[in-house]
């Protein structure tokens, strides 16, 4: 969530760690865009929801991160 906020120059709340990351003052971001396949869930078109769900998918039931976790690649 923090990396996505940084890349887009936005403010995001991380549900996993309970932290807010605010990069709205960051300069140099010229363009942002999201791509999604046809039929994608509308709630996943929101970066906040998308990255929080991605992080949740990489957690074990006890809340620790899976050893094979790989949230995203640039």
C-alpha positions in Angstrom: 0.0 0.0 0.0 2.8 2.4 0.9 4.7 1.8 -2.4 1.5 2.2 -4.4 0.8 5.5 -2.6 4.4 6.7 -3.3 4.3 5.8 -7.0 1.0 7.6 -7.5 1.6 10.5 -5.2 -1.5 9.8 -3.2 -2.6 9.2 0.4 -3.5 5.6 1.3 -4.4 3.8 4.5 -2.8 0.4 5.1 -5.3 -2.0 6.8 -2.6 -4.6 7.5 -0.4 -2.3 9.6 -2.9 0.4 10.5 -0.7 3.2 9.1 -1.5 6.1 6.7 1.0 7.0 4.1 0.6 10.5 2.5 2.6 11.3 -0.6 0.3 14.0 -1.9 3.1 16.6 -1.7 5.4 14.5 -3.9 6.4 16.2 -7.1 7.4 14.9 -10.5 4.4 12.5 -11.0 3.2 13.3 -14.5 0.7 10.5 -15.1 -1.0 7.6 -13.3 -3.3 5.0 -14.8 -4.8 1.7 -13.7 -5.4 -1.3 -16.0 -7.9 -4.0 -15.3 -9.4 -6.8 -17.4 -13.0 -6.6 -18.5 -15.3 -7.8 -15.8 -13.0 -6.8 -13.0 -14.7 -6.2 -9.6 -15.5 -2.5 -9.4 -14.0 -2.3 -5.8 -10.6 -3.4 -7.2 -10.5 -0.4 -9.5 -9.8 1.7 -6.4 -6.1 1.6 -5.5 -6.9 1.6 -1.8 -9.0 -1.5 -2.0 -6.7 -3.2 -4.5 -3.5 -3.0 -2.6 -5.1 -3.7 0.8 -6.6 -6.9 -0.7 -3.3 -7.8 -2.3 -1.5 -7.5 1.1 -4.2 -9.5 2.8 -3.8 -12.3 0.3 -0.1 -12.7 1.3 -0.8 -13.1 5.0 -1.1 -16.3 7.0 -4.0 -16.9 9.4 -1.8 -15.8 12.3 -1.1 -12.4 10.5 2.5 -13.1 9.6 3.6 -12.8 6.0 3.9 -16.0 3.9 7.4 -17.0 3.1 6.6 -17.2 -0.6 4.8 -13.8 -0.6 5.4 -11.6 -3.7 3.0 -8.7 -3.6 3.9 -7.0 -6.9 6.6 -6.4 -9.4 7.5 -3.0 -11.0 
